[in-house]
Amino acid sequence: MSELQEYTRDRTIERMFDEKEFITPLQSRIISILQNYGSLPRRDIVKLTNTPRTTVYDNLVKLHKLRIIEKFSRNNGKRGRPLIFWKLHNNTKNKGECQKLES
């Protein structure tokens, strides 16, 4: 891991404690699901957590603001809205790093 990535990760952790924002059990479950399955759309995360979609979305947004996860869209060439996928941020790919964020 480069020094810049390490610094960014450490700043994210510091910011979490400064803002009194900690990872909830649901957010921890979302992180572990994304570690195990890779990038997923919200509907799959909802099914795997068995949680209402608005609750999952609110927690995805909080994790996105903390730069733990990121979202991207994938257009399959069809008409309509593209699917939005969520994945772990590049700096938090390691399981150990996410466990540090949880504690």
Backbone as XML, in Angstrom:
<?xml version="1.0"?>
<chain id="A" units="angstrom">
  <residue number="1" name="MET">
    <atom name="N" x="0.852" y="-1.169" z="0.000"/>
    <atom name="CA" x="0.000" y="0.000" z="0.000"/>
    <atom name="C" x="0.901" y="1.236" z="0.000"/>
  </residue>
  <residue number="2" name="SER">
    <atom name="N" x="0.580" y="2.199" z="-0.837"/>
    <atom name="CA" x="1.403" y="3.393" z="-0.932"/>
    <atom name="C" x="1.166" y="4.304" z="0.274"/>
  </residue>
  <residue number="3" name="GLU">
    <atom name="N" x="2.068" y="5.235" z="0.464"/>
    <atom name="CA" x="1.954" y="6.157" z="1.588"/>
    <atom name="C" x="0.710" y="7.023" z="1.462"/>
  </residue>
  <residue number="4" name="LEU">
    <atom name="N" x="0.373" y="7.417" z="0.239"/>
    <atom name="CA" x="-0.811" y="8.246" z="0.023"/>
    <atom name="C" x="-2.080" y="7.494" z="0.387"/>
  </residue>
  <residue number="5" name="GLN">
    <atom name="N" x="-2.166" y="6.235" z="-0.021"/>
    <atom name="CA" x="-3.347" y="5.434" z="0.315"/>
    <atom name="C" x="-3.440" y="5.223" z="1.821"/>
  </residue>
  <residue number="6" name="GLU">
    <atom name="N" x="-2.312" y="4.982" z="2.443"/>
    <atom name="CA" x="-2.294" y="4.776" z="3.889"/>
    <atom name="C" x="-2.715" y="6.050" z="4.617"/>
  </residue>
  <residue number="7" name="TYR">
    <atom name="N" x="-2.213" y="7.187" z="4.145"/>
    <atom name="CA" x="-2.589" y="8.471" z="4.747"/>
    <atom name="C" x="-4.077" y="8.722" z="4.580"/>
  </residue>
  <residue number="8" name="THR">
    <atom name="N" x="-4.610" y="8.464" z="3.385"/>
    <atom name="CA" x="-6.029" y="8.677" z="3.118"/>
    <atom name="C" x="-6.874" y="7.795" z="4.022"/>
  </residue>
  <residue number="9" name="ARG">
    <atom name="N" x="-6.495" y="6.527" z="4.160"/>
    <atom name="CA" x="-7.235" y="5.613" z="5.028"/>
    <atom name="C" x="-7.200" y="6.099" z="6.472"/>
  </residue>
  <residue number="10" name="ASP">
    <atom name="N" x="-6.030" y="6.520" z="6.936"/>
    <atom name="CA" x="-5.901" y="6.997" z="8.307"/>
    <atom name="C" x="-6.728" y="8.253" z="8.533"/>
  </residue>
  <residue number="11" name="ARG">
    <atom name="N" x="-6.756" y="9.142" z="7.536"/>
    <atom name="CA" x="-7.580" y="10.357" z="7.641"/>
    <atom name="C" x="-9.054" y="10.001" z="7.716"/>
  </residue>
  <residue number="12" name="THR">
    <atom name="N" x="-9.466" y="8.993" z="6.960"/>
    <atom name="CA" x="-10.862" y="8.561" z="6.990"/>
    <atom name="C" x="-11.223" y="8.067" z="8.377"/>
  </residue>
  <residue number="13" name="ILE">
    <atom name="N" x="-10.348" y="7.281" z="8.976"/>
    <atom name="CA" x="-10.600" y="6.763" z="10.325"/>
    <atom name="C" x="-10.651" y="7.913" z="11.323"/>
  </residue>
  <residue number="14" name="GLU">
    <atom name="N" x="-9.701" y="8.852" z="11.224"/>
    <atom name="CA" x="-9.697" y="10.001" z="12.134"/>
    <atom name="C" x="-10.967" y="10.817" z="11.981"/>
  </residue>
  <residue number="15" name="ARG">
    <atom name="N" x="-11.396" y="11.041" z="10.757"/>
    <atom name="CA" x="-12.597" y="11.819" z="10.492"/>
    <atom name="C" x="-13.822" y="11.129" z="11.095"/>
  </residue>
  <residue number="16" name="MET">
    <atom name="N" x="-13.851" y="9.796" z="11.043"/>
    <atom name="CA" x="-14.975" y="9.066" z="11.624"/>
    <atom name="C" x="-15.053" y="9.336" z="13.118"/>
  </residue>
  <residue number="17" name="PHE">
    <atom name="N" x="-13.911" y="9.318" z="13.807"/>
    <atom name="CA" x="-13.927" y="9.530" z="15.237"/>
    <atom name="C" x="-14.157" y="10.994" z="15.578"/>
  </residue>
  <residue number="18" name="ASP">
    <atom name="N" x="-13.658" y="11.915" z="14.764"/>
    <atom name="CA" x="-13.884" y="13.334" z="14.995"/>
    <atom name="C" x="-15.357" y="13.684" z="14.879"/>
  </residue>
  <residue number="19" name="GLU">
    <atom name="N" x="-16.032" y="13.101" z="13.906"/>
    <atom name="CA" x="-17.433" y="13.420" z="13.660"/>
    <atom name="C" x="-18.370" y="12.557" z="14.493"/>
  </residue>
  <residue number="20" name="LYS">
    <atom name="N" x="-17.822" y="11.724" z="15.355"/>
    <atom name="CA" x="-18.618" y="10.821" z="16.190"/>
    <atom name="C" x="-19.486" y="9.889" z="15.353"/>
  </residue>
  <residue number="21" name="GLU">
    <atom name="N" x="-18.993" y="9.522" z="14.207"/>
    <atom name="CA" x="-19.718" y="8.591" z="13.351"/>
    <atom name="C" x="-19.018" y="7.243" z="13.410"/>
  </residue>
  <residue number="22" name="PHE">
    <atom name="N" x="-19.743" y="6.261" z="13.874"/>
    <atom name="CA" x="-19.202" y="4.926" z="13.973"/>
    <atom name="C" x="-19.991" y="4.010" z="13.051"/>
  </residue>
  <residue number="23" name="ILE">
    <atom name="N" x="-19.424" y="2.882" z="12.781"/>
    <atom name="CA" x="-20.072" y="1.939" z="11.885"/>
    <atom name="C" x="-21.089" y="1.125" z="12.671"/>
  </residue>
  <residue number="24" name="THR">
    <atom name="N" x="-22.307" y="1.100" z="12.179"/>
    <atom name="CA" x="-23.387" y="0.359" z="12.825"/>
    <atom name="C" x="-23.294" y="-1.114" z="12.434"/>
  </residue>
  <residue number="25" name="PRO">
    <atom name="N" x="-24.017" y="-1.978" z="13.128"/>
    <atom name="CA" x="-24.012" y="-3.396" z="12.739"/>
    <atom name="C" x="-24.482" y="-3.623" z="11.295"/>
  </residue>
  <residue number="26" name="LEU">
    <atom name="N" x="-25.480" y="-2.858" z="10.841"/>
    <atom name="CA" x="-25.939" y="-3.002" z="9.461"/>
    <atom name="C" x="-24.856" y="-2.570" z="8.482"/>
  </residue>
  <residue number="27" name="GLN">
    <atom name="N" x="-24.171" y="-1.482" z="8.774"/>
    <atom name="CA" x="-23.094" y="-1.031" z="7.904"/>
    <atom name="C" x="-21.969" y="-2.051" z="7.868"/>
  </residue>
  <residue number="28" name="SER">
    <atom name="N" x="-21.695" y="-2.651" z="9.002"/>
    <atom name="CA" x="-20.684" y="-3.701" z="9.055"/>
    <atom name="C" x="-21.098" y="-4.892" z="8.190"/>
  </residue>
  <residue number="29" name="ARG">
    <atom name="N" x="-22.378" y="-5.245" z="8.227"/>
    <atom name="CA" x="-22.881" y="-6.339" z="7.396"/>
    <atom name="C" x="-22.786" y="-5.993" z="5.924"/>
  </residue>
  <residue number="30" name="ILE">
    <atom name="N" x="-23.085" y="-4.747" z="5.572"/>
    <atom name="CA" x="-22.984" y="-4.316" z="4.177"/>
    <atom name="C" x="-21.538" y="-4.422" z="3.699"/>
  </residue>
  <residue number="31" name="ILE">
    <atom name="N" x="-20.595" y="-4.005" z="4.532"/>
    <atom name="CA" x="-19.178" y="-4.088" z="4.176"/>
    <atom name="C" x="-18.766" y="-5.538" z="3.952"/>
  </residue>
  <residue number="32" name="SER">
    <atom name="N" x="-19.184" y="-6.426" z="4.851"/>
    <atom name="CA" x="-18.789" y="-7.834" z="4.694"/>
    <atom name="C" x="-19.448" y="-8.463" z="3.472"/>
  </residue>
  <residue number="33" name="ILE">
    <atom name="N" x="-20.673" y="-8.065" z="3.152"/>
    <atom name="CA" x="-21.328" y="-8.567" z="1.933"/>
    <atom name="C" x="-20.564" y="-8.119" z="0.697"/>
  </residue>
  <residue number="34" name="LEU">
    <atom name="N" x="-20.158" y="-6.852" z="0.669"/>
    <atom name="CA" x="-19.404" y="-6.351" z="-0.481"/>
    <atom name="C" x="-18.025" y="-6.999" z="-0.565"/>
  </residue>
  <residue number="35" name="GLN">
    <atom name="N" x="-17.440" y="-7.372" z="0.578"/>
    <atom name="CA" x="-16.166" y="-8.086" z="0.555"/>
    <atom name="C" x="-16.352" y="-9.467" z="-0.058"/>
  </residue>
  <residue number="36" name="ASN">
    <atom name="N" x="-17.433" y="-10.127" z="0.306"/>
    <atom name="CA" x="-17.655" y="-11.500" z="-0.154"/>
    <atom name="C" x="-18.155" y="-11.585" z="-1.589"/>
  </residue>
  <residue number="37" name="TYR">
    <atom name="N" x="-19.050" y="-10.687" z="-1.979"/>
    <atom name="CA" x="-19.696" y="-10.784" z="-3.288"/>
    <atom name="C" x="-19.144" y="-9.809" z="-4.326"/>
  </residue>
  <residue number="38" name="GLY">
    <atom name="N" x="-18.368" y="-8.832" z="-3.923"/>
    <atom name="CA" x="-17.891" y="-7.830" z="-4.870"/>
    <atom name="C" x="-18.943" y="-6.751" z="-5.084"/>
  </residue>
  <residue number="39" name="SER">
    <atom name="N" x="-18.967" y="-6.128" z="-6.232"/>
    <atom name="CA" x="-19.915" y="-5.047" z="-6.482"/>
    <atom name="C" x="-21.323" y="-5.608" z="-6.677"/>
  </residue>
  <residue number="40" name="LEU">
    <atom name="N" x="-22.286" y="-4.918" z="-6.059"/>
    <atom name="CA" x="-23.687" y="-5.353" z="-6.110"/>
    <atom name="C" x="-24.601" y="-4.152" z="-6.244"/>
  </residue>
  <residue number="41" name="PRO">
    <atom name="N" x="-25.762" y="-4.334" z="-6.906"/>
    <atom name="CA" x="-26.773" y="-3.281" z="-6.888"/>
    <atom name="C" x="-27.497" y="-3.284" z="-5.539"/>
  </residue>
  <residue number="42" name="ARG">
    <atom name="N" x="-28.191" y="-2.199" z="-5.243"/>
    <atom name="CA" x="-28.867" y="-2.069" z="-3.961"/>
    <atom name="C" x="-29.877" y="-3.188" z="-3.728"/>
  </residue>
  <residue number="43" name="ARG">
    <atom name="N" x="-30.604" y="-3.602" z="-4.771"/>
    <atom name="CA" x="-31.646" y="-4.618" z="-4.568"/>
    <atom name="C" x="-31.054" y="-5.932" z="-4.060"/>
  </residue>
  <residue number="44" name="ASP">
    <atom name="N" x="-29.850" y="-6.284" z="-4.501"/>
    <atom name="CA" x="-29.206" y="-7.505" z="-4.013"/>
    <atom name="C" x="-28.759" y="-7.350" z="-2.561"/>
  </residue>
  <residue number="45" name="ILE">
    <atom name="N" x="-28.271" y="-6.166" z="-2.216"/>
    <atom name="CA" x="-27.875" y="-5.908" z="-0.829"/>
    <atom name="C" x="-29.093" y="-5.972" z="0.082"/>
  </residue>
  <residue number="46" name="VAL">
    <atom name="N" x="-30.227" y="-5.456" z="-0.390"/>
    <atom name="CA" x="-31.477" y="-5.513" z="0.368"/>
    <atom name="C" x="-31.881" y="-6.965" z="0.617"/>
  </residue>
  <residue number="47" name="LYS">
    <atom name="N" x="-31.792" y="-7.801" z="-0.412"/>
    <atom name="CA" x="-32.154" y="-9.213" z="-0.262"/>
    <atom name="C" x="-31.218" y="-9.931" z="0.710"/>
  </residue>
  <residue number="48" name="LEU">
    <atom name="N" x="-29.931" y="-9.654" z="0.611"/>
    <atom name="CA" x="-28.958" y="-10.351" z="1.458"/>
    <atom name="C" x="-29.027" y="-9.909" z="2.925"/>
  </residue>
  <residue number="49" name="THR">
    <atom name="N" x="-29.389" y="-8.655" z="3.170"/>
    <atom name="CA" x="-29.476" y="-8.172" z="4.553"/>
    <atom name="C" x="-30.878" y="-8.330" z="5.130"/>
  </residue>
  <residue number="50" name="ASN">
    <atom name="N" x="-31.867" y="-8.549" z="4.271"/>
    <atom name="CA" x="-33.256" y="-8.664" z="4.707"/>
    <atom name="C" x="-33.677" y="-7.416" z="5.484"/>
  </residue>
  <residue number="51" name="THR">
    <atom name="N" x="-33.359" y="-6.259" z="4.903"/>
    <atom name="CA" x="-33.607" y="-4.958" z="5.508"/>
    <atom name="C" x="-34.357" y="-4.094" z="4.498"/>
  </residue>
  <residue number="52" name="PRO">
    <atom name="N" x="-35.236" y="-3.181" z="4.949"/>
    <atom name="CA" x="-35.937" y="-2.309" z="4.006"/>
    <atom name="C" x="-34.973" y="-1.523" z="3.112"/>
  </residue>
  <residue number="53" name="ARG">
    <atom name="N" x="-35.395" y="-1.301" z="1.869"/>
    <atom name="CA" x="-34.488" y="-0.686" z="0.897"/>
    <atom name="C" x="-34.090" y="0.736" z="1.265"/>
  </residue>
  <residue number="54" name="THR">
    <atom name="N" x="-34.999" y="1.503" z="1.904"/>
    <atom name="CA" x="-34.634" y="2.871" z="2.280"/>
    <atom name="C" x="-33.581" y="2.870" z="3.381"/>
  </residue>
  <residue number="55" name="THR">
    <atom name="N" x="-33.670" y="1.919" z="4.304"/>
    <atom name="CA" x="-32.674" y="1.800" z="5.368"/>
    <atom name="C" x="-31.318" y="1.432" z="4.781"/>
  </residue>
  <residue number="56" name="VAL">
    <atom name="N" x="-31.329" y="0.498" z="3.843"/>
    <atom name="CA" x="-30.078" y="0.099" z="3.186"/>
    <atom name="C" x="-29.500" y="1.291" z="2.429"/>
  </residue>
  <residue number="57" name="TYR">
    <atom name="N" x="-30.339" y="2.019" z="1.701"/>
    <atom name="CA" x="-29.849" y="3.162" z="0.931"/>
    <atom name="C" x="-29.239" y="4.220" z="1.846"/>
  </residue>
  <residue number="58" name="ASP">
    <atom name="N" x="-29.912" y="4.528" z="2.957"/>
    <atom name="CA" x="-29.377" y="5.523" z="3.895"/>
    <atom name="C" x="-28.002" y="5.113" z="4.406"/>
  </residue>
  <residue number="59" name="ASN">
    <atom name="N" x="-27.838" y="3.828" z="4.703"/>
    <atom name="CA" x="-26.553" y="3.346" z="5.198"/>
    <atom name="C" x="-25.497" y="3.313" z="4.098"/>
  </residue>
  <residue number="60" name="LEU">
    <atom name="N" x="-25.906" y="3.013" z="2.868"/>
    <atom name="CA" x="-24.965" y="3.067" z="1.744"/>
    <atom name="C" x="-24.457" y="4.493" z="1.547"/>
  </residue>
  <residue number="61" name="VAL">
    <atom name="N" x="-25.340" y="5.465" z="1.662"/>
    <atom name="CA" x="-24.943" y="6.870" z="1.503"/>
    <atom name="C" x="-23.972" y="7.276" z="2.609"/>
  </residue>
  <residue number="62" name="LYS">
    <atom name="N" x="-24.232" y="6.839" z="3.852"/>
    <atom name="CA" x="-23.318" y="7.167" z="4.953"/>
    <atom name="C" x="-21.934" y="6.554" z="4.725"/>
  </residue>
  <residue number="63" name="LEU">
    <atom name="N" x="-21.909" y="5.299" z="4.284"/>
    <atom name="CA" x="-20.622" y="4.652" z="3.996"/>
    <atom name="C" x="-19.923" y="5.319" z="2.819"/>
  </residue>
  <residue number="64" name="HIS">
    <atom name="N" x="-20.711" y="5.797" z="1.862"/>
    <atom name="CA" x="-20.139" y="6.500" z="0.712"/>
    <atom name="C" x="-19.513" y="7.824" z="1.159"/>
  </residue>
  <residue number="65" name="LYS">
    <atom name="N" x="-20.177" y="8.539" z="2.058"/>
    <atom name="CA" x="-19.640" y="9.800" z="2.564"/>
    <atom name="C" x="-18.352" y="9.589" z="3.357"/>
  </residue>
  <residue number="66" name="LEU">
    <atom name="N" x="-18.262" y="8.434" z="4.026"/>
    <atom name="CA" x="-17.045" y="8.108" z="4.776"/>
    <atom name="C" x="-15.951" y="7.549" z="3.877"/>
  </residue>
  <residue number="67" name="ARG">
    <atom name="N" x="-16.240" y="7.417" z="2.604"/>
    <atom name="CA" x="-15.309" y="6.893" z="1.595"/>
    <atom name="C" x="-14.894" y="5.451" z="1.876"/>
  </residue>
  <residue number="68" name="ILE">
    <atom name="N" x="-15.823" y="4.691" z="2.429"/>
    <atom name="CA" x="-15.572" y="3.275" z="2.646"/>
    <atom name="C" x="-16.035" y="2.492" z="1.426"/>
  </residue>
  <residue number="69" name="ILE">
    <atom name="N" x="-17.125" y="2.945" z="0.819"/>
    <atom name="CA" x="-17.619" y="2.316" z="-0.404"/>
    <atom name="C" x="-17.776" y="3.382" z="-1.476"/>
  </residue>
  <residue number="70" name="GLU">
    <atom name="N" x="-17.902" y="2.948" z="-2.714"/>
    <atom name="CA" x="-18.140" y="3.871" z="-3.822"/>
    <atom name="C" x="-19.196" y="3.269" z="-4.736"/>
  </residue>
  <residue number="71" name="LYS">
    <atom name="N" x="-19.837" y="4.145" z="-5.491"/>
    <atom name="CA" x="-20.861" y="3.661" z="-6.407"/>
    <atom name="C" x="-20.450" y="3.978" z="-7.834"/>
  </residue>
  <residue number="72" name="PHE">
    <atom name="N" x="-20.949" y="3.146" z="-8.745"/>
    <atom name="CA" x="-20.698" y="3.363" z="-10.158"/>
    <atom name="C" x="-21.883" y="2.800" z="-10.923"/>
  </residue>
  <residue number="73" name="SER">
    <atom name="N" x="-22.061" y="3.276" z="-12.135"/>
    <atom name="CA" x="-23.175" y="2.788" z="-12.944"/>
    <atom name="C" x="-22.638" y="1.965" z="-14.102"/>
  </residue>
  <residue number="74" name="ARG">
    <atom name="N" x="-23.439" y="1.031" z="-14.499"/>
    <atom name="CA" x="-23.076" y="0.164" z="-15.616"/>
    <atom name="C" x="-24.237" y="0.187" z="-16.602"/>
  </residue>
  <residue number="75" name="ASN">
    <atom name="N" x="-23.967" y="0.668" z="-17.790"/>
    <atom name="CA" x="-24.993" y="0.723" z="-18.819"/>
    <atom name="C" x="-24.871" y="-0.526" z="-19.680"/>
  </residue>
  <residue number="76" name="ASN">
    <atom name="N" x="-25.953" y="-1.265" z="-19.780"/>
    <atom name="CA" x="-25.900" y="-2.515" z="-20.543"/>
    <atom name="C" x="-26.320" y="-2.317" z="-22.002"/>
  </residue>
  <residue number="77" name="GLY">
    <atom name="N" x="-26.406" y="-1.081" z="-22.460"/>
    <atom name="CA" x="-26.726" y="-0.808" z="-23.854"/>
    <atom name="C" x="-28.215" y="-0.734" z="-24.141"/>
  </residue>
  <residue number="78" name="LYS">
    <atom name="N" x="-29.025" y="-0.963" z="-23.137"/>
    <atom name="CA" x="-30.469" y="-0.889" z="-23.325"/>
    <atom name="C" x="-30.972" y="0.486" z="-22.926"/>
  </residue>
  <residue number="79" name="ARG">
    <atom name="N" x="-32.205" y="0.739" z="-23.259"/>
    <atom name="CA" x="-32.831" y="1.993" z="-22.863"/>
    <atom name="C" x="-33.130" y="1.980" z="-21.375"/>
  </residue>
  <residue number="80" name="GLY">
    <atom name="N" x="-33.325" y="3.170" z="-20.843"/>
    <atom name="CA" x="-33.707" y="3.280" z="-19.446"/>
    <atom name="C" x="-32.551" y="3.634" z="-18.546"/>
  </residue>
  <residue number="81" name="ARG">
    <atom name="N" x="-32.856" y="3.603" z="-17.297"/>
    <atom name="CA" x="-31.887" y="3.967" z="-16.283"/>
    <atom name="C" x="-30.818" y="2.884" z="-16.116"/>
  </residue>
  <residue number="82" name="PRO">
    <atom name="N" x="-29.557" y="3.275" z="-16.037"/>
    <atom name="CA" x="-28.512" y="2.265" z="-15.818"/>
    <atom name="C" x="-28.551" y="1.773" z="-14.372"/>
  </residue>
  <residue number="83" name="LEU">
    <atom name="N" x="-28.081" y="0.562" z="-14.145"/>
    <atom name="CA" x="-27.998" y="0.015" z="-12.790"/>
    <atom name="C" x="-26.875" y="0.703" z="-12.026"/>
  </residue>
  <residue number="84" name="ILE">
    <atom name="N" x="-27.126" y="1.000" z="-10.767"/>
    <atom name="CA" x="-26.112" y="1.580" z="-9.894"/>
    <atom name="C" x="-25.556" y="0.455" z="-9.028"/>
  </residue>
  <residue number="85" name="PHE">
    <atom name="N" x="-24.252" y="0.273" z="-9.079"/>
    <atom name="CA" x="-23.585" y="-0.760" z="-8.289"/>
    <atom name="C" x="-22.789" y="-0.106" z="-7.170"/>
  </residue>
  <residue number="86" name="TRP">
    <atom name="N" x="-22.657" y="-0.815" z="-6.076"/>
    <atom name="CA" x="-21.873" y="-0.368" z="-4.932"/>
    <atom name="C" x="-20.723" y="-1.344" z="-4.735"/>
  </residue>
  <residue number="87" name="LYS">
    <atom name="N" x="-19.545" y="-0.815" z="-4.419"/>
    <atom name="CA" x="-18.380" y="-1.662" z="-4.167"/>
    <atom name="C" x="-17.523" y="-1.021" z="-3.090"/>
  </residue>
  <residue number="88" name="LEU">
    <atom name="N" x="-16.641" y="-1.815" z="-2.523"/>
    <atom name="CA" x="-15.711" y="-1.276" z="-1.539"/>
    <atom name="C" x="-14.766" y="-0.295" z="-2.212"/>
  </residue>
  <residue number="89" name="HIS">
    <atom name="N" x="-14.439" y="0.755" z="-1.507"/>
    <atom name="CA" x="-13.482" y="1.730" z="-2.017"/>
    <atom name="C" x="-12.134" y="1.045" z="-2.148"/>
  </residue>
  <residue number="90" name="ASN">
    <atom name="N" x="-11.328" y="1.458" z="-3.082"/>
    <atom name="CA" x="-10.032" y="0.821" z="-3.337"/>
    <atom name="C" x="-9.140" y="0.780" z="-2.106"/>
  </residue>
  <residue number="91" name="ASN">
    <atom name="N" x="-9.257" y="1.753" z="-1.210"/>
    <atom name="CA" x="-8.404" y="1.805" z="-0.024"/>
    <atom name="C" x="-8.838" y="0.835" z="1.056"/>
  </residue>
  <residue number="92" name="THR">
    <atom name="N" x="-10.039" y="0.258" z="0.963"/>
    <atom name="CA" x="-10.531" y="-0.621" z="2.022"/>
    <atom name="C" x="-10.785" y="-2.028" z="1.510"/>
  </residue>
  <residue number="93" name="LYS">
    <atom name="N" x="-10.004" y="-2.474" z="0.540"/>
    <atom name="CA" x="-10.205" y="-3.812" z="-0.005"/>
    <atom name="C" x="-9.821" y="-4.902" z="0.993"/>
  </residue>
  <residue number="94" name="ASN">
    <atom name="N" x="-8.817" y="-4.648" z="1.825"/>
    <atom name="CA" x="-8.369" y="-5.657" z="2.781"/>
    <atom name="C" x="-9.389" y="-5.852" z="3.879"/>
  </residue>
  <residue number="95" name="LYS">
    <atom name="N" x="-9.587" y="-7.085" z="4.272"/>
    <atom name="CA" x="-10.513" y="-7.385" z="5.354"/>
    <atom name="C" x="-10.027" y="-6.749" z="6.655"/>
  </residue>
  <residue number="96" name="GLY">
    <atom name="N" x="-8.739" y="-6.778" z="6.894"/>
    <atom name="CA" x="-8.171" y="-6.211" z="8.105"/>
    <atom name="C" x="-8.430" y="-4.721" z="8.206"/>
  </residue>
  <residue number="97" name="GLU">
    <atom name="N" x="-8.385" y="-4.024" z="7.102"/>
    <atom name="CA" x="-8.624" y="-2.597" z="7.119"/>
    <atom name="C" x="-10.061" y="-2.298" z="7.495"/>
  </residue>
  <residue number="98" name="CYS">
    <atom name="N" x="-11.010" y="-3.081" z="6.987"/>
    <atom name="CA" x="-12.408" y="-2.849" z="7.320"/>
    <atom name="C" x="-12.668" y="-3.181" z="8.773"/>
  </residue>
  <residue number="99" name="GLN">
    <atom name="N" x="-11.981" y="-4.172" z="9.314"/>
    <atom name="CA" x="-12.161" y="-4.507" z="10.715"/>
    <atom name="C" x="-11.633" y="-3.363" z="11.599"/>
  </residue>
  <residue number="100" name="LYS">
    <atom name="N" x="-10.547" y="-2.701" z="11.166"/>
    <atom name="CA" x="-10.049" y="-1.557" z="11.905"/>
    <atom name="C" x="-11.088" y="-0.441" z="11.905"/>
  </residue>
  <residue number="101" name="LEU">
    <atom name="N" x="-11.778" y="-0.258" z="10.775"/>
    <atom name="CA" x="-12.791" y="0.780" z="10.705"/>
    <atom name="C" x="-13.975" y="0.462" z="11.604"/>
  </residue>
  <residue number="102" name="GLU">
    <atom name="N" x="-14.283" y="-0.818" z="11.762"/>
    <atom name="CA" x="-15.426" y="-1.213" z="12.571"/>
    <atom name="C" x="-15.176" y="-1.021" z="14.054"/>
  </residue>
  <residue number="103" name="SER">
    <atom name="N" x="-13.940" y="-1.200" z="14.508"/>
    <atom name="CA" x="-13.675" y="-1.108" z="15.940"/>
    <atom name="C" x="-13.345" y="0.291" z="16.392"/>
  </residue>
</chain>
